[in-house]
């Protein structure tokens, strides 16, 4: 199984990347968040899942292992194929998805293309209490928009978990005069005691 890939982006489509790995261009379906950070020529590192069926073989890639683990859990639900699972992760970060399932928020799940009332109900029944291990909810006081903060992306590229990156982000001062580089330095300084 292909667990992860790393290489320069050859091209970017509406829902996929072509990534050069060992002289081979791999077609990888991914989320809008991953696409937004990937530019031709720039190296990406994606945690991948190879989806195999008799009539289909496709590679799906995610910036974090947390997203890949959530994707795999979603595929275990009857009626949820890779396209719907990818749609759920495109619309909701893993923590948001876990929150919607834990709270039984069918309406929020149904806003995702391909998810009707029956599938939404099945997601809640099958996954309630099971996503916590792979999709940590957002820390208290942190908005969903914080997940798109460049500080979170920078920390994740250095191996920091999304949950830990969001927790550190919440401790940074809300000072608009700070540059992105200064905020990243402060985030790493805040992490140092935890990792030291």
N, C-alpha and C positions, 0 to 999 in steps of 0.2 A: 504494500500500500504506500502511496505517496503521502507522507505526513506533513511535509513543508517544502516550499521552494524559495529560492532566493536568486534574483537576477534582474537585469535591466528590462524596463518596459519597452517593448517594440511598438505597441499601439494600444489605443484605448477605445472601447466602444460604449454603447449605452448601458450595457450590463456585464461587460467582460473586459479583461486585459489579455494581451498576448505578451508573455514573459519569456525571455531567452534563458534557458537553463541547459548548460552543457552543449551548446550548439543546436538545441532544439527549441522551437517556439511553441510554448504551451498555451492553449486557449483556456483561460480560467474565468469562470463566472464569479462575480463578487458584488459587494454592496456599494451603494452610492458613496458612503463614507470612504471606503477604500479607493474608489475611482477618483474622488476629489483630491486625494493625496498623491495619486500616481500620475506621473508625466512621462512621456516618451524619453528614454535615455536615463531616467532615474531608477535606481535600484529599489526593488521592493522585497519584503520578506512576508510571505503569506503562509498561514497554517491551513493545510488543505485536507479535503475529503474527496476521495475518488468514488463517485456514484456509479455502480455497475448494475446493469440489468441486461436481460437477453437482447433487448433492442436498443439499449442506450448506454453510453459511457460518457461521463462528463466530470470535469474537475471543478470543484468549488473552493475558493480561497478566502481567508479572513485575516485581518491584521492581528487578531489576538486568538490565543488558544481557547479563551472563554467563549468567543463567538462560534468557533468551530464546534465546541462541545455542545452548545445550545442548539446549533443546526442539526447535529446528530440526534439529539433528544427529540427534536421536532419531527424528524423523519420516522421515529418509532410510532407516531400517532397515525392511526388509520385515516386515510383521506388526505394526508399531508405529504405531498411529493417535494422534490427539491426546489421547484419554482415557488411554491407557496412558502416553504421554509425560508427561502432567500428573501421573499417578499416581506415576511414577518420581521426578519433581521434588518431589512432595509428601512422599514418604517419605525421599528422600535429597537433601542439598544437592549442588550441582554437583561440588564437590571429593570428596564421599563417593561419588557415582555414578562419577566418573572412577576413583577408587581401587578400587571393586568390579570395574569392567570391566578395569582394568589387571592386577589380581591374579587375574582369572578366577573371581571368587566368584559362581558361579551360584546358590548357596543364598540368598545375600543378595538377589539380584535377584528370585528367585522368591517372596520374601515380599511383593512388591508385587502387589496385585490385578491380574489380567489378564496377568501375566507367568508363563508356564509354562516348562518345561525347554527347549523348542524356541526360544522367543523369547529367553530368557536367553542361550542359546548363541549365537544370532544377534547379539545385542547385543555380546557379547564379541568375536566374529569380525569384525564390521563396524566396531566403534568403537575397538578396542584401538589405542592410539597416536594417536588422532585427537581425543580430548577435552581433552588437555593445554592446547591453545591457547585453549580457551574456558572450561575449568573447572579453575582452579588448585587443586591439592590443599591440604589444610589444612597450615599451617606446622608444623614439628616442635614437639611439646610443647603443641599446641593441641587440645583435645577437640572432638568434633563439636558438643557442647552450646554451645560458645562462639559458634557461628554464630547462636544465638538471643539472644545478649547484646544489651541495648539500646544499648550503645556501638557495636556493629557496625552496627546499623540507623541510628543517628544519623550515623555517618561516611558510610555509603552515601548518605544523603539529601543530603549535601554533595559528592557526586561522587567519593568515595574508593572504589577498587575493593574488593571483598569480601576478596580475598587480602591487600591492604595493610592493611585494617581489622583482619583477624585477626592479622596480624603485629604490629601496634601493640598490640592487646589483650594479646598474650602478654608484652609488655614492662612492662605496668602492674603496680604492686605489689598483692599480694593482701591489701588492707587493708579489712576489713569496715566500718571507721568512715568510709570515704570515701563521700560522697554520689554519686549518679549524675551530677550536674552537675559535681562535682569530677573524676570519672573522665573525663568527656567533655572537660573543659578540659585534663587531662593528656594525653589521646590526641591532641588537636589540637596541643599543645605538642611532643609527640614527632614529629608529622608535619612540623612547620614547617621543621626543617632539611632534610628531604628535598625539600620543595616550594619552599624559598626559593632 
